[in-house]
Amino acid sequence: MLSRTTRRPLRTRLSVLVTALCACAMAATALTWILSGDPAVIVIVELAGLAGVALVSTAVVRRELRPLEQAADTADAIATGDFGRRIVAADDAPTTEVGRLTDALNRMLGHIQASLAAREQSEDRMRQFVADASHELRTPLQSLRGYAELYQQGALPDTTAVDDAVARMLSEIHRMTRLVESMLMLARFDEQDDAELEQVDLSRVVADSCRDATAVEPARPLHSRIEPGVTVLGDEAQLRGLLGNLLGNVRMHSGPGTPCHVDLVRAGSDVLLRVEDEGPGIPEHAVPHVFDRFYRADRGRSRASGGSGLGLSIVAAIAELHGGRVRLDTAPGRGTRVEVVLPGRAA
């Protein structure tokens, strides 16, 4: 629906203007006929009136259509790759057809530029993902190739050396397997829009994960506070993976004697899962990137001891699939706290 300030259509305004000008010219001619009666003067007045009608009409049409010329110039600039250009309309353009057209074109150009920027960012992320994945896989592949060449060249002197080489090769194979499985999981999360969710007893899942973590690291003090009967709508396997990655992140980045705290409580209509350690924390410069794929705050650590940088990415992806969100609170020297907020569900 048009605004009340919208002017009449251009064709109507031009028709009224031309009609009014012609009427004035005819009136001037008639008045000259009455007052003078000289045919030469009458002809001059009539020609002057027609010239005035033509000049005024041309000026008005050019003024009204000037935004279209600007639109054509802008389109030429955009065709050469200048996507930041916009059409600058006249002061009264929003109340005219041409003004509404230029406004619509400007909004359309804004959407196109935003879409192109989003596509470029997506392509950049994909290129970075492929580069990071290739870099992560290169090291274990080089290790496998090195041990295989040593065996082929007979450089392993005895059975003990062969067994050690095979054990190292198996270790690298297991690491590659975990990395590939993590990448496949993230790829499935990217393609999965509407997951088939069911009611999950999150209290039981968290308790099981804490027992598993204690079995892996008996020396680590693990303090849990789990509210009973907390249920959510979700995928149990994915939620176990979320807990596994959070607790695995604690194991990876803090010493075996560093205390860990796991809390599961209701927070209004939501469910709050908190995993906190008392380790060294995350450097300030790394905080904005910890949920990026393959990001590692300490590039100097080996991938065997420092992880591949996919754990928190998986946590964020699982939380998003469940309609939740992830919060991070950390600082060097005071540990790391990761909070996952999920929509609650009555038991």
C-alpha positions as CSV (number, residue, x, y, z in Angstrom):
1,M,0.0,0.0,0.0
2,L,1.4,3.4,-1.1
3,S,2.0,6.2,1.4
4,R,-0.4,9.1,1.4
5,T,2.5,11.4,0.4
6,T,3.0,9.5,-2.9
7,R,2.5,11.8,-5.8
8,R,0.3,11.1,-8.8
9,P,1.7,9.0,-11.6
10,L,4.2,10.6,-13.9
11,R,2.0,10.3,-17.0
12,T,-0.8,12.1,-15.1
13,R,1.4,14.9,-14.0
14,L,2.9,15.4,-17.5
15,S,-0.6,15.3,-19.1
16,V,-1.8,18.0,-16.7
17,L,1.3,20.1,-17.2
18,V,1.2,19.9,-21.0
19,T,-2.6,20.6,-21.0
20,A,-2.1,23.6,-18.8
21,L,0.8,25.0,-20.8
22,C,-1.2,24.5,-24.1
23,A,-4.2,26.3,-22.6
24,C,-2.0,29.2,-21.5
25,A,-0.5,29.4,-25.0
26,M,-3.9,29.4,-26.6
27,A,-5.2,32.0,-24.2
28,A,-2.2,34.2,-25.0
29,T,-2.8,33.7,-28.7
30,A,-6.5,34.6,-28.4
31,L,-5.7,37.6,-26.2
32,T,-3.3,38.8,-28.9
33,W,-5.9,38.3,-31.6
34,I,-8.4,40.4,-29.6
35,L,-6.0,43.2,-28.6
36,S,-3.8,43.4,-31.7
37,G,-5.4,41.7,-34.7
38,D,-2.0,41.8,-36.5
39,P,-1.4,38.4,-38.1
40,A,2.3,38.6,-37.7
41,V,2.1,39.3,-33.9
42,I,-0.4,36.5,-33.5
43,V,1.9,34.0,-35.3
44,I,4.9,35.2,-33.1
45,V,2.9,34.8,-29.9
46,E,1.6,31.4,-31.0
47,L,5.1,30.2,-31.9
48,A,6.5,31.5,-28.6
49,G,3.8,29.7,-26.7
50,L,4.5,26.4,-28.5
51,A,8.2,26.8,-27.8
52,G,7.5,27.5,-24.2
53,V,5.4,24.4,-23.9
54,A,8.2,22.3,-25.6
55,L,10.9,23.7,-23.4
56,V,9.1,23.4,-20.1
57,S,7.8,19.9,-20.9
58,T,11.4,18.8,-21.9
59,A,12.9,20.2,-18.7
60,V,10.3,18.6,-16.5
61,V,10.6,15.2,-18.3
62,R,14.4,15.3,-18.0
63,R,14.2,16.2,-14.3
64,E,11.7,13.4,-13.6
65,L,13.8,10.8,-15.5
66,R,17.2,11.9,-14.2
67,P,17.2,9.0,-11.6
68,L,16.8,6.5,-14.5
69,E,20.0,7.9,-16.0
70,Q,21.7,7.5,-12.7
71,A,20.4,4.0,-12.4
72,A,21.8,3.2,-15.9
73,D,25.2,4.6,-14.8
74,T,25.1,2.6,-11.6
75,A,24.2,-0.6,-13.5
76,D,27.2,-0.1,-15.8
77,A,29.4,0.3,-12.7
78,I,28.0,-2.8,-11.1
79,A,28.5,-4.8,-14.3
80,T,32.2,-4.0,-14.0
81,G,32.3,-5.4,-10.5
82,D,31.7,-2.4,-8.3
83,F,29.0,-4.0,-6.1
84,G,29.1,-1.2,-3.5
85,R,27.6,1.4,-5.9
86,R,24.0,2.6,-5.1
87,I,21.5,4.8,-7.0
88,V,21.3,8.4,-5.7
89,A,17.8,9.7,-6.4
90,A,16.4,13.2,-6.4
91,D,15.1,14.8,-3.2
92,D,11.4,14.0,-4.1
93,A,12.2,10.7,-5.7
94,P,10.6,8.5,-2.9
95,T,7.2,10.0,-3.8
96,T,7.5,9.1,-7.5
97,E,7.5,5.9,-9.6
98,V,11.1,6.4,-10.5
99,G,12.0,7.0,-6.9
100,R,10.2,3.9,-5.7
101,L,12.0,2.0,-8.5
102,T,15.4,3.3,-7.4
103,D,14.7,2.5,-3.8
104,A,13.7,-1.0,-4.7
105,L,16.8,-1.4,-6.8
106,N,19.0,-0.2,-4.0
107,R,17.5,-2.7,-1.6
108,M,17.9,-5.5,-4.1
109,L,21.5,-4.5,-4.7
110,G,22.0,-4.6,-0.9
111,H,20.6,-8.1,-0.7
112,I,22.8,-9.2,-3.7
113,Q,25.9,-7.8,-2.1
114,A,25.2,-9.5,1.2
115,S,24.6,-12.8,-0.6
116,L,27.9,-12.5,-2.5
117,A,29.7,-11.6,0.7
118,A,28.2,-14.6,2.5
119,R,29.1,-16.9,-0.4
120,E,32.6,-15.5,-0.4
121,Q,32.9,-16.1,3.3
122,S,31.6,-19.7,2.9
123,E,34.1,-20.4,0.1
124,D,36.9,-19.0,2.3
125,R,35.9,-21.2,5.2
126,M,35.7,-24.2,2.9
127,R,39.2,-23.5,1.5
128,Q,40.5,-23.0,5.0
129,F,38.8,-26.3,6.1
130,V,40.3,-28.2,3.2
131,A,43.8,-26.7,3.9
132,D,43.6,-27.5,7.6
133,A,42.3,-31.0,7.0
134,S,45.2,-31.6,4.5
135,H,47.7,-30.3,7.0
136,E,46.3,-32.4,9.8
137,L,46.4,-35.6,7.7
138,R,49.9,-34.9,6.3
139,T,51.8,-35.6,9.5
140,P,50.4,-39.1,10.2
141,L,50.7,-40.0,6.5
142,Q,54.3,-39.0,6.5
143,S,54.9,-41.1,9.6
144,L,53.3,-44.1,8.0
145,R,55.3,-43.7,4.9
146,G,58.5,-43.2,6.9
147,Y,58.1,-46.4,8.9
148,A,57.0,-48.4,5.8
149,E,60.1,-47.2,3.9
150,L,62.3,-48.2,6.9
151,Y,60.8,-51.7,6.9
152,Q,61.1,-52.0,3.1
153,Q,64.8,-50.9,3.2
154,G,65.6,-53.4,6.0
155,A,66.6,-50.5,8.3
156,L,64.7,-52.1,11.3
157,P,67.4,-54.3,12.8
158,D,65.3,-56.7,14.9
159,T,61.8,-57.9,15.9
160,T,61.7,-55.3,18.7
161,A,62.2,-52.4,16.2
162,V,59.6,-53.9,13.8
163,D,57.1,-54.2,16.6
164,D,57.8,-50.6,17.8
165,A,57.3,-49.4,14.2
166,V,54.1,-51.3,13.7
167,A,52.8,-49.9,17.1
168,R,53.6,-46.4,16.0
169,M,51.9,-47.0,12.6
170,L,48.8,-48.3,14.4
171,S,48.8,-45.2,16.6
172,E,48.9,-42.9,13.6
173,I,46.2,-44.9,11.9
174,H,43.9,-44.6,15.0
175,R,44.6,-40.8,15.1
176,M,43.7,-40.4,11.4
177,T,40.6,-42.5,12.0
178,R,39.4,-40.2,14.8
179,L,40.2,-37.2,12.7
180,V,38.3,-38.4,9.7
181,E,35.3,-39.5,11.9
182,S,35.2,-36.0,13.5
183,M,35.3,-34.4,10.0
184,L,32.5,-36.7,8.8
185,M,30.5,-35.9,11.9
186,L,30.8,-32.1,11.3
187,A,29.9,-32.6,7.6
188,R,26.7,-34.5,8.6
189,F,25.8,-31.7,11.1
190,D,26.2,-29.2,8.3
191,E,23.7,-31.1,6.1
192,Q,21.3,-32.1,8.9
193,D,18.5,-29.5,9.3
194,D,15.8,-31.3,11.2
195,A,17.2,-34.2,13.3
196,E,14.9,-36.9,14.6
197,L,14.9,-36.1,18.3
198,E,13.5,-38.0,21.2
199,Q,13.2,-37.5,25.0
200,V,16.6,-38.2,26.6
201,D,17.4,-38.5,30.3
202,L,20.3,-36.1,30.3
203,S,21.0,-36.7,34.0
204,R,21.9,-40.4,33.2
205,V,24.0,-39.4,30.2
206,V,26.0,-36.9,32.2
207,A,26.5,-39.4,35.1
208,D,27.6,-42.1,32.6
209,S,30.1,-39.7,31.0
210,C,31.5,-38.7,34.4
211,R,32.1,-42.4,35.3
212,D,33.8,-43.0,32.0
213,A,36.1,-40.0,32.5
214,T,37.0,-41.2,36.0
215,A,37.8,-44.7,34.6
216,V,40.1,-43.1,32.0
217,E,41.8,-40.8,34.5
218,P,41.4,-42.1,38.0
219,A,43.9,-39.6,39.4
220,R,41.9,-36.5,38.3
221,P,39.5,-35.1,40.9
222,L,36.1,-34.9,39.2
223,H,33.3,-33.2,41.2
224,S,29.9,-33.6,39.7
225,R,26.5,-32.0,40.7
226,I,23.8,-33.6,38.7
227,E,20.2,-32.7,39.2
228,P,18.1,-35.9,38.8
229,G,15.3,-36.3,36.3
230,V,16.6,-33.6,33.8
231,T,15.4,-34.5,30.3
232,V,15.7,-32.8,27.0
233,L,14.5,-33.5,23.5
234,G,17.5,-34.7,21.6
235,D,19.7,-37.4,20.2
236,E,21.4,-39.4,22.9
237,A,24.4,-40.5,20.9
238,Q,25.1,-36.9,19.9
239,L,24.7,-35.7,23.5
240,R,27.1,-38.3,24.7
241,G,29.5,-37.1,22.0
242,L,29.1,-33.5,23.3
243,L,30.0,-34.6,26.9
244,G,32.8,-36.8,25.6
245,N,34.4,-33.8,23.7
246,L,34.0,-31.5,26.7
247,L,35.6,-33.9,29.1
248,G,38.2,-34.9,26.5
249,N,39.1,-31.2,26.1
250,V,39.7,-31.1,29.9
251,R,42.0,-34.1,29.6
252,M,43.9,-32.7,26.6
253,H,44.6,-29.2,28.0
254,S,45.1,-29.7,31.7
255,G,47.3,-31.9,33.9
256,P,46.0,-35.3,35.2
257,G,45.8,-33.9,38.8
258,T,43.8,-30.7,37.8
259,P,40.3,-30.8,39.3
260,C,37.3,-30.8,37.0
261,H,33.7,-29.8,37.9
262,V,30.6,-31.0,36.0
263,D,27.2,-29.5,36.8
264,L,23.8,-30.2,35.4
265,V,20.9,-28.1,36.6
266,R,17.6,-26.6,35.5
267,A,17.7,-22.9,34.7
268,G,14.1,-21.9,34.3
269,S,12.7,-23.5,31.2
270,D,16.2,-24.4,30.0
271,V,18.8,-26.9,31.1
272,L,22.4,-25.8,32.0
273,L,25.3,-28.1,31.5
274,R,28.6,-26.7,32.9
275,V,32.0,-28.3,32.5
276,E,34.8,-26.4,34.3
277,D,38.5,-27.1,34.9
278,E,41.1,-25.3,37.0
279,G,43.8,-25.5,34.3
280,P,45.9,-22.8,32.6
281,G,42.9,-21.4,30.7
282,I,42.8,-20.1,27.2
283,P,44.9,-17.1,25.9
284,E,42.8,-14.0,25.3
285,H,43.7,-13.8,21.6
286,A,42.3,-17.3,21.1
287,V,39.0,-16.9,22.8
288,P,37.1,-15.6,19.7
289,H,38.3,-18.6,17.7
290,V,38.0,-21.6,20.0
291,F,34.8,-22.8,18.2
292,D,36.4,-22.6,14.8
293,R,37.3,-25.8,13.1
294,F,40.9,-27.0,13.4
295,Y,41.8,-24.0,15.5
296,R,44.5,-24.7,18.1
297,A,45.4,-21.9,20.6
298,D,48.9,-23.3,21.1
299,R,50.3,-24.0,17.6
300,G,53.6,-25.1,19.1
301,R,52.1,-28.3,20.7
302,S,52.1,-31.5,18.7
303,R,48.8,-32.7,17.3
304,A,49.2,-35.9,19.2
305,S,49.2,-34.0,22.5
306,G,47.3,-30.9,21.5
307,G,44.4,-32.3,19.6
308,S,43.2,-31.5,16.1
309,G,41.1,-28.5,17.1
310,L,37.7,-30.1,16.3
311,G,36.4,-30.9,19.8
312,L,34.7,-27.5,20.6
313,S,33.5,-27.2,17.0
314,I,31.6,-30.5,17.5
315,V,30.2,-29.3,20.8
316,A,28.9,-26.1,19.2
317,A,27.4,-28.0,16.3
318,I,25.6,-30.5,18.5
319,A,24.3,-27.7,20.7
320,E,23.0,-25.8,17.7
321,L,21.3,-28.9,16.3
322,H,19.5,-29.2,19.7
323,G,18.3,-25.6,19.6
324,G,20.9,-24.6,22.3
325,R,23.9,-22.4,22.6
326,V,27.4,-22.5,24.1
327,R,29.0,-20.0,26.3
328,L,32.7,-19.8,27.2
329,D,34.3,-18.2,30.3
330,T,38.1,-18.4,30.5
331,A,41.2,-16.4,31.2
332,P,44.9,-17.3,31.5
333,G,45.6,-18.8,35.0
334,R,42.0,-19.3,36.1
335,G,40.8,-22.3,34.1
336,T,38.1,-22.7,31.5
337,R,34.3,-23.0,31.9
338,V,32.1,-24.1,29.1
339,E,28.3,-23.8,29.5
340,V,25.8,-25.5,27.2
341,V,22.3,-24.2,27.5
342,L,19.6,-26.6,26.0
343,P,15.8,-26.2,25.9
344,G,14.3,-28.2,28.8
345,R,11.6,-30.8,28.7
346,A,9.4,-32.0,31.5
347,A,10.1,-35.5,32.7
